[in-house]
Amino acid sequence: MCEANAYFKVGDQEELLLENVDKVIPQENWLLLEDIFGHRKLVRARIKELSLVDHKIYLEKLEQ
């Protein structure tokens, strides 16, 4: 399977946001994350790092 888990990353800490992410759809200052079951989360963040071998998406929160 090719899906990944999405995390907020602050320093060395990882906070799990959504598992089994299949789609990341950029929107204006937002990211829409969708998992393999169709569950969606809209987060005010930007992509900080993609670790494809580890199946991880690291996000950085944006100011409100």
C-alpha angles and dihedrals in degrees: 000000000000103000122116139205119249121223138180105230120206113172106310093336123103121201113194111233106170135354128218094021111189101171136032110190115187117220129174103302089335138086123213111211120195126186128210090267094056096255111145135202125189111206133180097231147104130230110265100176141348118213101188097175090053092041093235132138114198117203132189119214116239123218116263 
